[in-house]
Structures are given as C-alpha cells and as structure tokens.
Amino acid sequence: MATIVLSVALAPLGPVGMGIGAAMGGMLDQKFIFPAMFPKEGQKAPRLGDFQMQTASEGTGIHYCLGRTSRVAGQVIWMGDFIEFANTSKSRDDGCGGGGGGGGAITVYQYYVDLAVAVCEGPINGIRKIWADGQIIYDDDTSKIVTSSQISVTPGAFVSKHIINPLTGTGWFYHNVLKSTSLGPDLTQYIPNYSVTISGFTNPSNNGTFKVVETWKDQVTGDTFMKVNLGALGGVTEAAGNPITLDQTITKIINGKAVDIEIYNGDYSQTVDPLMEATEGSGNVPAYRGISYVVIEKLYLNPYGSRTPYLHFLVEEDPAKNVKDGIADILERSGLTSNDYNTDRIFI
C-alpha cells in the first residue's frame, strides 16, 4: 500500500522520484503495514505425546550385586506428575533480516518427570554414579584431584560461530588437549562444562583454570584425553615427564539435569520417600525396605527425546561380601542349610 501511495506522491519528480517512493513504500509495507494486516501465526516447537519408560513389570528380577562396585540398569517403579513448561518469546524476524515488530511468537516446551527407580537388593553401601543414556547425571565424587607424570599436552584451535576473540577479531579460540597414557590416570573421570585447574607444566600458558570441553578414550591404546578451552591465548606442546596436577570440583547433580536425587540404600529401617508420599498421599507409598532405589525429582527430558532415558547405576557394595558368601546366601534362600552344601573350595 505504501509503495503505491509514495510512488504516486513522488511522481511529479519523474522516474527518480517514483523509484524513491517505491523503495520507501516497500520498506514501510514490509516492516509495519503488512505485519499489522497479516500477523504471523505463533510458531510452536514439537510437543511430546506418549513416551516410553524403563518400567518394571510383574516377575522382573532384581539385581543381586557382589564385589566392590557393579554397574547395573534400573527399573522404574513409580512415576509422578509429567510436567510441561511452555516458554513463549517474540521473534525478531521481520522478513527482511531486520529487527522489526513483525515477528510471530515462538513457543518452546520443556518437559520434566518425577521418577523412582529400583536398582538392586539392599542393603548396599551407596550409589556412586548415575548415567542417563550413557551420559553421567550424578557423581558422588565431587572432588577429583590427580597428580601424574604420564600427562602431556598438545595445543590446538577451534572456531566459535557466536563469540569473537577480542585479540584477533575472529571466531578463532584456542584449546589444549591433555593426554594420559594407559599407565596414567583416567581423564574421562573429569566432567565437561565444569572448570579444571591445571598446574605443573613448564610453560605458564598451559597452567590455569579452564573449562573442560570434552573427554574421550582410545579403545585400542587405553590412552585417555581431555580437551580444555584456553580462550584467547594458545598453549605450548609439552611432553610427559613433569608431575601434573588436575583438580576439579563439581556438583553431585551434573549440569542441572534434575532438581534433586535422593538415594535409598535398601536397609530394613528406611522410611517412605517424602516426594512420593506428597504425590500419592499419606499411607499410599511403601518404603521398599530391602530394595535400594533412587528418587529423581524433575528429571529434564528434552535431551532424551520423547521418553525417559535408560538409567544405569554404579553400586558400591560391602567389599567384605564376596562370591562365596553370595552363593551361600542364595542356597540358603532356596531352603538348604550349611549341611547341604560346601563352599570351602570357592576362593573369590
């Protein structure tokens, strides 16, 4: 509309005036008039429908753990409210790459769920780590400190699309890759997105507090690696030999993947979980005595798609409980007595 009006209004100036009027009118049409007459419909991100669960069913076995630590899968025994948050924001897209007022609303959904997951027969000493789809979400070891002469460092660079390096005016930043041989500490124990303090290298640019970008392991050699973000200044290659110290402090719940995680060791005096009782009502929830289980409050589901992730747990048992004791325990549960079997020749 403005295109026509301004073209006619400036027509007395000749073809140049009509061209200027058309250009100005087109801009006004695109930025203000058309968005007001034909507003964009709000855009919505996909919403979750039915989702799969790692549930228990009648007859499902419960893990019986032996040895100092065991990594086992869990079974969901309770699910609370499925929680949906809708975050709506105004898009700044005006169709011309500008920041006008013609953008539509964009709605993004976030999903959470409360879960109780049976892990194994109790009592146990504790649960030290929890993984969701292979990614750690809980780590009982919040302080990771190692010193080793098996650690070397190699510098590198990476590109950031969103942040400009103030020294170079480009998107280039620097990183160091630390390598620990198979004889050294396992660097995959360090958690990405948390800072690690490094000391002991000869060159001072290799020492300091840096964010961990990623860690990985070479399955052939057994060497482990850790990439750290140095920022604007690069590092220097150094071979292994000096004692290098790596120090990282983390939160037990990794990167805010849940609001709270409560662990029950499965003793015969454990009480009812308050979150489950608040949801189901007083007297409607068992204490699951003799079963070690974990209650996760508001597990964030978006990273795992339209389902609960597969959960695995690192169980710490009583180290004095060995295979010999376990076999004896199982035989006696079947009705046998110590006169019916002999475990003297079992040494593990």
C-alpha positions in Angstrom: 0.0 0.0 0.0 2.7 2.5 1.0 4.5 1.5 -2.2 1.6 2.8 -4.3 0.9 5.9 -2.3 4.5 7.1 -2.2 5.1 6.3 -5.9 2.1 8.5 -6.8 3.0 11.2 -4.4 6.6 11.5 -5.8 5.6 11.0 -9.4 5.9 14.8 -10.2 9.6 14.4 -9.6 9.8 12.0 -12.5 11.1 8.4 -12.7 13.7 9.0 -10.0 11.0 10.3 -7.6 8.8 7.3 -8.4 11.7 4.9 -7.7 12.5 6.6 -4.4 8.8 6.4 -3.4 8.5 2.8 -4.3 11.6 1.9 -2.3 10.5 3.8 0.8 7.0 2.4 0.5 8.2 -1.1 0.1 10.2 -0.8 3.3 7.2 0.6 5.2 5.0 -2.2 3.8 7.3 -4.9 4.8 8.2 -3.5 8.2 5.0 -2.1 9.5 1.9 -2.3 7.3 1.9 -5.9 6.2 2.8 -7.3 9.6 -0.2 -5.3 11.1 -2.6 -6.5 8.4 -1.4 -10.1 8.2 0.2 -11.0 11.5 2.3 -14.2 11.6 0.9 -17.2 13.5 2.8 -18.2 16.5 5.3 -21.0 15.9 5.4 -23.9 18.3 8.1 -26.4 18.9 7.1 -30.1 18.8 5.3 -31.3 21.9 5.8 -34.7 23.5 3.0 -37.2 23.2 3.2 -40.7 24.7 6.7 -41.6 25.8 8.4 -44.8 26.7 9.5 -45.8 30.1 12.1 -48.2 31.5 9.4 -49.8 33.7 9.3 -52.8 35.9 6.7 -55.5 35.4 5.5 -58.5 37.4 8.2 -61.1 37.6 11.0 -58.7 36.7 14.2 -59.8 38.6 16.0 -57.5 41.0 19.8 -57.2 40.8 21.9 -59.1 43.4 25.3 -57.3 43.5 28.6 -58.7 44.6 32.0 -57.2 44.7 33.2 -53.6 45.5 31.3 -52.0 42.6 28.7 -53.1 40.0 27.2 -51.1 37.1 23.5 -52.1 36.7 20.4 -50.9 34.9 17.4 -49.7 36.9 13.7 -50.3 36.7 11.1 -47.5 37.1 8.8 -48.5 39.9 7.0 -45.2 40.2 6.3 -42.1 38.1 4.9 -38.9 39.4 3.5 -35.9 37.5 4.5 -35.3 33.9 5.4 -31.6 33.9 5.3 -29.3 30.9 6.6 -25.8 30.8 5.8 -23.6 27.8 8.2 -20.7 27.2 6.9 -18.2 24.6 9.1 -15.5 23.1 8.7 -12.8 20.4 10.6 -13.5 17.2 12.5 -10.5 15.8 12.4 -11.8 12.3 10.6 -9.2 10.1 11.2 -10.9 6.8 13.9 -8.5 5.8 16.6 -9.6 8.2 15.9 -6.7 10.5 14.6 -6.4 14.0 11.1 -5.0 13.3 7.9 -5.8 15.1 6.5 -8.2 12.5 7.8 -11.4 14.1 5.5 -14.1 15.4 5.6 -15.7 18.8 7.7 -18.9 19.2 6.7 -21.4 21.9 9.3 -23.9 23.2 8.3 -26.7 25.5 10.3 -28.1 28.4 9.5 -31.5 30.0 10.2 -32.9 33.4 9.1 -36.0 35.3 9.5 -37.4 38.8 10.7 -41.0 39.0 11.5 -43.7 41.4 13.9 -46.4 40.1 14.7 -49.7 41.7 18.4 -50.5 41.5 19.2 -53.7 43.4 18.7 -55.7 46.5 19.9 -54.0 49.7 21.4 -53.0 51.9 24.3 -51.5 50.0 27.0 -49.0 50.8 25.7 -46.5 48.3 25.2 -45.4 44.7 28.2 -43.5 43.4 27.3 -42.6 39.8 24.1 -42.4 37.6 24.1 -42.4 33.8 21.2 -41.4 31.6 21.6 -42.8 28.0 25.3 -43.1 28.7 25.8 -39.6 29.9 26.6 -39.1 33.6 24.0 -37.1 35.5 25.0 -37.8 39.1 28.5 -38.3 40.6 29.1 -38.8 44.3 32.8 -37.9 43.9 32.6 -34.1 43.8 36.3 -33.5 44.1 38.6 -35.0 41.5 42.3 -34.5 42.1 45.2 -36.5 40.5 48.9 -35.9 40.1 50.8 -37.9 37.5 53.9 -37.7 35.3 52.1 -39.5 32.5 50.3 -36.4 31.2 51.3 -34.5 28.1 49.7 -31.6 26.3 49.2 -30.5 22.7 47.7 -27.2 21.7 45.0 -26.6 19.0 42.3 -24.2 17.9 38.6 -24.3 17.3 36.0 -22.0 15.7 33.2 -20.3 17.6 30.3 -19.0 15.4 28.9 -16.8 18.1 31.8 -15.3 20.0 34.6 -13.1 18.7 38.1 -13.4 20.0 39.0 -9.9 21.3 42.6 -10.3 20.4 42.2 -11.5 16.8 38.8 -10.1 15.9 37.8 -13.5 14.5 35.9 -16.5 15.8 39.1 -18.5 16.4 39.8 -19.6 20.0 42.4 -22.0 21.4 42.3 -25.3 23.3 44.7 -27.7 24.8 44.4 -31.5 24.5 45.8 -33.3 27.5 46.8 -36.9 27.1 47.2 -39.5 29.8 48.8 -42.8 28.9 47.3 -46.1 29.8 49.6 -46.1 32.8 48.4 -42.7 34.0 45.0 -41.5 35.5 41.8 -41.9 33.5 41.0 -38.4 32.2 37.4 -39.4 31.3 36.5 -39.0 35.0 36.6 -35.2 34.5 33.2 -33.7 33.7 32.6 -31.4 30.6 31.2 -27.9 31.2 33.0 -27.7 34.6 36.3 -26.0 35.2 39.5 -27.8 35.9 42.7 -26.3 37.5 45.9 -27.5 35.8 49.4 -27.0 37.3 52.8 -28.4 36.9 53.6 -27.7 33.2 56.8 -25.8 32.5 55.1 -23.2 30.2 52.8 -21.0 32.3 50.2 -20.7 29.4 49.4 -24.4 29.9 48.6 -23.9 33.6 45.5 -22.2 34.9 41.7 -22.8 35.4 40.0 -23.8 32.2 36.6 -25.2 31.1 36.6 -28.9 30.1 35.1 -29.2 26.6 35.1 -33.0 26.2 36.9 -36.2 27.3 37.4 -39.5 25.4 39.3 -42.8 25.5 41.3 -44.5 22.8 39.9 -48.1 22.9 43.0 -49.5 21.3 45.8 -48.0 23.3 43.9 -47.3 26.5 45.1 -43.6 26.5 42.6 -41.0 27.7 42.2 -37.4 26.6 40.7 -34.2 27.8 40.2 -31.0 25.8 40.1 -27.7 27.7 39.2 -24.3 26.4 42.1 -21.8 26.8 40.2 -18.8 25.4 42.1 -16.0 23.6 45.7 -17.3 24.2 47.2 -20.6 22.9 49.2 -23.2 24.7 52.6 -24.9 24.1 53.3 -28.5 23.4 54.9 -30.3 26.3 55.8 -34.0 26.7 55.0 -36.1 29.7 57.6 -36.2 32.5 56.7 -33.4 35.0 54.2 -34.2 37.7 51.0 -32.6 36.5 48.1 -31.9 38.9 44.5 -31.8 37.7 41.9 -30.5 40.2 38.1 -30.3 39.5 35.2 -29.7 41.8 31.7 -30.5 40.6 28.1 -30.6 41.9 26.7 -34.1 42.5 23.8 -33.5 40.0 25.6 -32.8 36.7 24.7 -29.7 34.7 21.3 -29.3 36.3 19.8 -32.5 34.8 17.5 -32.9 37.8 16.3 -30.8 40.7 17.1 -33.4 43.3 18.2 -37.0 43.6 17.5 -39.0 46.7 19.3 -42.3 47.2 18.0 -45.2 49.5 20.5 -47.9 50.3 17.8 -50.6 50.9 18.2 -51.2 54.6 15.3 -52.6 56.6 14.6 -49.3 58.5 14.4 -46.9 55.6 11.4 -44.6 55.5 8.9 -43.6 52.8 10.2 -41.0 50.3 8.6 -37.6 51.0 8.2 -36.7 47.3 6.3 -39.9 46.5 4.2 -39.6 49.6 3.3 -35.9 48.8 2.1 -37.0 45.3 0.3 -40.2 46.3 -0.9 -39.3 49.7 0.0 -40.5 53.2 -0.1 -44.2 53.7 -0.2 -45.0 50.0 3.5 -45.5 49.4 5.7 -48.4 50.5 9.2 -47.8 52.0 10.7 -50.6 49.7 12.7 -51.9 52.6 15.4 -54.3 51.4 15.4 -52.6 48.0 17.9 -50.0 47.0 16.2 -47.4 44.9 16.6 -43.8 43.7 14.0 -41.0 43.5 14.8 -38.3 40.9 12.8 -35.1 41.2 12.1 -33.3 37.9 14.4 -35.2 35.6 14.8 -33.0 32.5 13.6 -35.0 29.5 14.3 -32.8 26.5 17.8 -34.0 25.9 16.5 -37.6 25.6 13.6 -37.1 23.2 10.0 -38.3 23.9 10.9 -40.9 26.5 12.7 -41.4 29.8 16.4 -42.2 29.3 17.8 -45.6 30.1 19.3 -45.3 33.6 22.4 -47.1 34.9 23.8 -47.0 38.4 27.3 -47.6 39.9 26.5 -49.6 43.0 29.0 -49.8 45.9 28.6 -53.0 47.9 30.2 -54.1 51.1 33.7 -55.1 50.0 33.7 -58.0 52.5 30.7 -59.6 50.7 32.3 -62.0 48.2 31.1 -64.6 45.7 31.4 -67.3 48.3 29.1 -65.5 50.7 26.7 -64.7 47.8 26.3 -68.4 46.7 25.8 -69.4 50.3 23.1 -66.8 50.7 21.2 -67.9 47.6 21.4 -71.6 48.5 20.0 -70.9 52.0 17.2 -68.9 50.5 16.2 -71.9 48.5 15.8 -73.9 51.7 19.2 -75.6 52.0 21.3 -75.4 55.2 25.0 -75.3 55.6 24.9 -79.1 56.0 23.6 -79.4 52.4 26.4 -77.6 50.6 30.1 -76.8 50.8 31.7 -73.6 49.6 35.1 -74.2 51.0 36.7 -74.6 47.6 35.4 -71.2 46.4 38.1 -68.5 46.8 36.5 -65.4 45.3 
